[in-house]
Amino acid sequence: MHTVGDLLRQWRRRRGLSQLDLAIAADVSARHVSLVETGRSKPSAGMILRLADQLHVPLRDRNRLLLAGGFAPRYAERPLDDGALSAARDAVRRVLRAHEPYPAVVFDRRWNIVMANRAVDPFFAQVDPDLLRPPVNLVRLGLDPRGFARMVVNLADVRAVFRARISRQLAVAPDPEVAALYEELLAAAPEDASSQRIDTDVVIPMILRVGGRELRLFSTITTFGTPMDVTIDEIAIESYYPADAESAAYFADQRRPVVDTRAFPGQSLQ
């Protein structure tokens, strides 16, 4: 078991900060930071959270710091369908509905899809049903040959984007399951010689070949700005947009009345 001092030292080093850097940011003395890290001073819950805030520690790991310091966790972790999260859940649903006819998905810290709008259905229909069994993982869906990989024209670009995003995620907050996902799909994956690389000065699109047409899509990521619940802290909405007029026309043809968004049964945010 790590002490709270051990854990704070790990986070400080992960952020590339000296004890003096952290002390200045948290408005405490460098000596106090040193005493906390070596266990010669027992920090209060407030001091733990103060240091964690400056170290940009995720809420899940702030709870671990508090437990290591002998305090109760501060941040609740409720399922997304919990009544206490109804306002946040409704906000996510509104975003998903408003984004139609373009696809959008909600995924957790391990890239498992927990909600999606109906615009994703025509694309999911193209993948092996085994990949749609919960938990449906966005990275595996995108890179597995039974998934979108066989439809992606610029697979090397898409793989590079996933590799960069997950590398940054692991640098910020290591997670063994995310690390295993990286090793499985990204660490040693050879570049697909048949895939096309795209030169662009704006954004790198994902190019899908669907029904004899090439769709160019780029995406944006939306997260909650001031979460106080672990679940809300760890979900993100990825919204896809057409990158050219031809792709926009395809989605205009697919336009349909707005219907309810759907959750993915059996998914876990734990």
Order of alpha helices (4+ residues) and beta strands (2+ residues): alpha-alpha-alpha-alpha-alpha-alpha-beta-beta-alpha-alpha-alpha-alpha-beta-beta-alpha-beta-alpha-beta
